[in-house]
Structure formats: C-alpha cells, structure tokens
C-alpha cells in the first residue's frame, strides 16, 4: 500500500521494508543512505528488476546498530519523503509482530489441521483469530487448538448475509490475512475485490484438466504422472489469482486412487503453509498478475 512500510520476522529480527517502484538509478542508494542516516544496519537485502515492466522490487531487513528497534512512526514519517520522490509503493513493519489470520474451511480438514499445528508450534509467525466454515464438521478440530469456530452456512439465498457476517468478523477481529484452506464456496466479485491482496487460496494444480469433484480420482483414471497444488491470491477470476507457491509429486500406475489423493493433500498442505509463511514474513510483492517472492 502506498505510504506504508511493514516490518516482520522473528523476535529480535528488527524491521522489514518492502517496496516497488519504477526502475531508475539511485533507488538502492537512497534506501541505504536513509537507513545509514538513522543508524540502522542492513541484515538482509534482496531485489529484483522486472524488465517487462521496468519496475524494481526490494525487501530489506535491518536493525539499529545499538541492537534496539528504532522508533517505527519516526522511520515511516522520514521515509515517506524518500518514497514520494521515487514514486514507491512501500510497507514497513516490525519483524516480530505476528499477523492475525482467519482461516476459512468446508469439510476437508487437512490444510486447517496443518496450519493450526504450525501456528501452535511457532513454525508460522501468526495468530489464528478464528476459523469460519459453511459446515459444522470441523468445529471440534478448532476447539482442540483453542481457536474460536464460527459456523456460517451458505446457500444461494443467504450468500450475501454470509459474506456480510464474514466481513464483520474480519473487522471485529482486526484480521490481517484470510486463508481459504479448502473452502468450497465461490466468493462474490465484490468480496474478492474487498479482500484483494490479503486472501490466499489453495487448489489442486490439475486444474483446468480435472475441474469439479474428485479431481485426484479422475487424474488416477487418466494415468497422470504428476499431481500438484497451487497457493495463490484470491481474485474475481476463479483460481487464476497471482501464484505464490506450487508443489508437485510424481506418481505412477502402482498407486491407488486413495494413495494419489493422500499425496495430493500433502501437496496442498505444503504449498499453502509456505505461501502463508512468505506472505506473513513480507516476502511476497505483487507484480501485476504475478508475484515476486523473496525467499
């Protein structure tokens, strides 16, 4: 978001600045000079120039030379003039601050269970504020991790009310990121626009060859040799948002349909967990229909 800086990471990791802007000489120098002037030392720096867009993307992690975090509002205020001169979109946040996440799910619980476990062990620097589902089945799983569960049924007649309830929860819980962990409902165009850039979905990468129900069983019937999963940002174009991460597994004729399904679900868990981690670590920048991921 223009005019904002974000800092993320682990405790003691300092601050993180992410930015993108039209490429021109002096961008890296301007960032480095600003940090040096504020007695900050760079601990990690990555950059990428998209030649097709002539645009520079950059992620810088830094800390104060004396080991304590500099004043964040002061840094943001000071950097605004640098960003304005170079037409930057930028974020600056504290590395140790966890993001607040709301997970949406239907009846398949493998991705939900994986995310809740990783969050509980600290493998993901997130706080799961709530689980929202259009079915009551996975309430017990959320309860096991001490996470509030909200059953919000969806029918063609109640879709608008259900989406209004979802937005109410997002606002009340101050949610940073929404994760669709096998949520089997199509979101309205208006809701997709509202959540743009802060909602991640997971689906099997067999699409579009095997759209619809039982994709892994149908892939098994066709003798597919590779199955996969794609984690991407939610857009109004169904399953076509900017891709953050993909995972694949090789299969052969010796596997049963159930074994292929199990491998597929493992792919989904791994791809989604990495996408969530990279997003909440401020390692993902949007580049039109694509993403730049600083791993």
C-alpha positions as a printed Julia matrix, in Angstrom:
295×3 Matrix{Float64}:
   0.0     0.0     0.0
   1.39    3.35   -0.93
   2.64    5.33    2.0
   3.06    2.4     4.36
   6.09    0.35    5.49
   5.93   -3.15    7.06
   8.28   -4.97    9.45
   8.11   -8.73   10.09
  10.06  -11.76   11.2
  11.24  -13.37   14.44
  11.84  -11.68   17.79
  14.99   -9.59   17.62
  14.95   -9.61   13.83
  14.41   -5.85   13.63
  12.35   -4.29   10.87
  11.46   -5.13    7.27
  10.98   -2.66    4.45
   9.37   -3.84    1.22
   8.9    -1.64   -1.81
   8.31   -1.48   -5.53
   8.68    1.45   -7.89
   9.56    2.37  -11.47
  13.18    1.44  -12.03
  15.67    4.29  -12.18
  19.21    4.97  -10.98
  19.73    5.65   -7.28
  16.94    3.61   -5.65
  19.2     1.23   -3.71
  21.47    4.13   -2.76
  18.52    6.18   -1.47
  17.32    3.31    0.75
  20.79    2.55    2.07
  21.53    6.21    2.76
  18.25    6.65    4.64
  18.97    3.65    6.86
  22.55    4.73    7.47
  21.4     8.22    8.42
  19.13    6.62   11.05
  21.99    4.45   12.34
  20.46    1.22   11.06
  22.43   -1.74    9.72
  21.1    -3.99    6.95
  20.94   -7.69    7.89
  19.27   -8.98    4.72
  18.62   -7.39    1.34
  17.06   -8.73   -1.85
  15.98   -7.01   -5.04
  14.56   -7.88   -8.45
  14.09   -5.84  -11.61
  11.2    -6.87  -13.83
  12.46   -5.96  -17.32
   8.99   -6.25  -18.88
   7.56   -3.63  -16.51
  10.81   -1.69  -15.89
   9.97   -1.92  -12.2
  12.19   -2.61   -9.19
  11.14   -4.76   -6.22
  13.08   -4.75   -2.97
  13.0    -6.25    0.52
  15.38   -5.02    3.22
  15.6    -6.33    6.77
  17.53   -4.14    9.21
  18.1    -3.25   12.83
  19.56   -0.38   14.83
  23.32   -0.5    15.34
  22.78   -0.45   19.1
  20.56   -3.54   18.94
  17.23   -1.92   19.8
  14.46   -1.19   17.32
  14.3     2.43   16.12
  11.09    4.37   16.52
   8.74    3.0    13.86
   6.44    6.03   13.39
   9.51    8.25   13.08
  11.03    5.99   10.45
   7.78    5.86    8.49
   7.45    9.61    8.56
  11.04   10.09    7.46
  10.91    7.51    4.68
   7.74    9.0     3.19
   9.75   11.77    1.53
  12.18    9.26    0.01
   9.3     7.12   -1.25
   7.42   10.08   -2.65
  10.42   11.27   -4.67
  10.79    7.81   -6.26
   7.06    7.02   -6.65
   7.3     3.98   -4.37
   4.64    1.64   -3.06
   6.09    0.53    0.26
   5.49   -1.07    3.65
   7.45   -1.03    6.91
   6.58   -3.26    9.89
   8.17   -4.87   12.91
   9.63   -8.31   12.17
   8.48   -9.94   15.38
   4.85   -8.86   15.14
   2.62  -11.82   14.21
  -0.17  -11.3    11.7
  -3.75  -12.07   12.67
  -5.21  -14.78   10.43
  -8.74  -16.0     9.8
  -9.0   -19.47    8.22
 -11.98  -20.49    6.09
 -12.73  -24.17    5.51
 -15.54  -26.51    4.47
 -15.35  -30.25    5.22
 -11.76  -31.22    4.33
  -9.59  -30.56    7.38
  -6.04  -31.44    6.28
  -4.91  -27.88    5.46
  -6.69  -26.47    8.52
  -5.04  -29.02   10.81
  -1.62  -28.32    9.27
  -1.91  -24.54    9.68
  -3.21  -24.79   13.25
  -0.37  -27.13   14.2
   2.31  -24.94   12.61
   0.88  -21.87   14.32
   0.78  -23.66   17.7
   4.46  -24.66   17.42
   5.69  -21.26   16.22
   6.58  -22.54   12.75
   4.31  -19.77   11.44
   4.52  -16.31   12.98
   0.75  -15.89   13.07
  -2.17  -15.73   15.48
  -5.19  -17.66   14.24
  -8.05  -15.42   15.35
 -10.88  -17.65   14.14
 -11.97  -20.49   11.88
 -15.03  -19.87    9.71
 -16.83  -22.72    7.97
 -20.01  -23.25    5.99
 -20.32  -26.66    7.73
 -20.13  -27.54   11.44
 -17.93  -30.63   10.98
 -14.52  -29.15   11.83
 -15.55  -27.27   14.94
 -14.0   -29.99   17.12
 -10.65  -29.58   15.37
 -10.63  -25.83   16.0
 -11.63  -26.44   19.63
  -8.67  -28.8    20.07
  -6.34  -25.9    19.28
  -8.32  -23.39   21.34
  -9.38  -21.37   18.29
 -12.89  -19.84   18.08
 -15.06  -21.57   15.46
 -17.86  -19.81   13.57
 -20.4   -21.8    11.58
 -21.67  -19.53    8.79
 -23.95  -21.56    6.49
 -24.08  -20.53    2.83
 -26.96  -21.05    0.43
 -27.82  -19.16   -2.75
 -30.42  -17.28   -0.74
 -28.14  -16.45    2.23
 -24.83  -15.82    0.41
 -25.0   -12.04    0.83
 -25.75  -12.33    4.55
 -22.96  -14.9     4.99
 -20.41  -12.63    3.32
 -21.58   -9.69    5.42
 -21.04  -11.82    8.55
 -17.55  -12.74    7.32
 -16.62   -9.09    6.79
 -17.98   -8.3    10.25
 -15.71  -10.94   11.8
 -12.7    -9.69    9.82
 -13.27   -6.16   11.11
 -14.07   -7.14   14.71
 -11.03   -9.42   14.97
  -8.7    -6.96   13.2
  -7.69   -9.69   10.73
  -4.62   -9.16    8.52
  -4.87  -12.26    6.32
  -7.68  -14.58    5.23
  -6.73  -18.14    4.25
  -9.1   -20.33    2.24
  -7.94  -23.77    3.41
 -10.16  -25.83    1.09
 -13.17  -23.56    1.44
 -15.52  -24.95   -1.2
 -17.59  -21.86   -1.92
 -17.17  -19.26   -4.66
 -16.78  -15.75   -3.26
 -18.67  -12.86   -4.83
 -16.86  -10.42   -7.08
 -17.37   -7.62   -4.54
 -15.91   -9.71   -1.71
 -12.91  -10.69   -3.85
 -12.2    -7.03   -4.54
 -12.55   -6.19   -0.83
 -10.07   -8.91    0.17
  -7.65   -8.31   -2.71
  -4.03   -8.82   -1.7
  -4.87  -10.27    1.73
  -6.65  -13.55    0.93
  -4.84  -16.75   -0.09
  -6.48  -19.82   -1.63
  -5.23  -23.36   -2.27
  -6.34  -25.66   -5.09
  -5.05  -28.7    -6.91
  -2.88  -27.77   -9.89
  -4.59  -30.38  -12.02
  -6.95  -27.58  -12.99
  -8.24  -26.97  -15.58
  -7.92  -30.55  -16.86
  -9.9   -32.03  -13.98
 -12.25  -29.35  -12.75
 -15.05  -30.23  -10.39
 -15.46  -33.13   -7.98
 -12.99  -35.97   -7.31
 -10.04  -34.46   -9.24
  -7.45  -36.88   -7.87
  -9.57  -39.92   -8.64
 -10.09  -38.66  -12.19
  -6.39  -37.96  -12.57
  -5.68  -41.52  -11.41
  -8.11  -42.87  -14.0
  -6.31  -40.93  -16.74
  -2.85  -42.11  -15.67
  -1.48  -38.69  -14.75
   2.23  -38.78  -13.81
   2.46  -35.52  -11.88
  -0.02  -34.03   -9.42
   0.3   -30.67   -7.76
  -1.17  -27.86   -5.71
  -1.15  -24.1    -6.17
  -1.41  -21.4    -3.49
  -2.47  -18.06   -4.93
  -4.08  -14.77   -4.03
  -7.85  -14.61   -4.35
  -9.22  -12.56   -7.24
 -12.55  -12.32   -9.01
 -11.13  -14.66  -11.69
 -11.74  -18.07  -10.12
  -8.48  -19.92   -9.32
  -6.48  -17.54  -11.53
  -5.05  -15.12   -8.96
  -1.31  -14.34   -8.71
   0.54  -17.55   -7.8
   2.62  -17.55   -4.62
   3.78  -21.18   -4.42
   3.3   -24.57   -6.1
   4.13  -28.12   -5.02
   4.25  -31.28   -7.16
   4.63  -35.02   -6.62
   5.4   -37.75   -9.15
   3.01  -40.69   -9.27
   2.74  -43.89  -11.32
   0.44  -46.78  -12.15
   1.21  -48.65   -8.93
  -0.62  -46.13   -6.71
  -4.28  -46.44   -5.84
  -6.69  -43.54   -6.14
  -6.66  -43.19   -2.35
  -2.86  -43.01   -2.31
  -2.9   -40.35   -5.04
  -5.45  -38.38   -3.02
  -3.26  -38.59    0.09
  -0.24  -37.32   -1.83
  -2.34  -34.53   -3.3
  -3.47  -33.4     0.13
   0.14  -33.37    1.34
   0.99  -31.14   -1.63
  -1.8   -28.77   -0.67
  -0.62  -28.52    2.95
   2.99  -27.8     1.99
   2.2   -25.24   -0.7
  -0.32  -23.4     1.46
   1.92  -23.32    4.54
   4.82  -21.87    2.56
   2.56  -19.26    0.94
   1.21  -18.19    4.33
   4.72  -18.04    5.83
   6.14  -15.98    2.98
   3.17  -13.59    2.98
   3.27  -13.06    6.74
   7.05  -12.6     6.57
   6.5    -9.82    4.0
   8.36  -11.77    1.32
   5.67  -11.54   -1.37
   5.17   -8.49   -3.59
   2.52   -8.23   -6.3
   3.76   -7.71   -9.85
   0.6    -7.39  -11.88
  -0.75  -10.91  -12.48
   2.42  -12.39  -10.97
   4.23  -12.28   -7.64
   7.82  -11.61   -6.65
   8.74  -13.93   -3.75
  11.93  -13.14   -1.83
  12.61  -16.49   -0.12
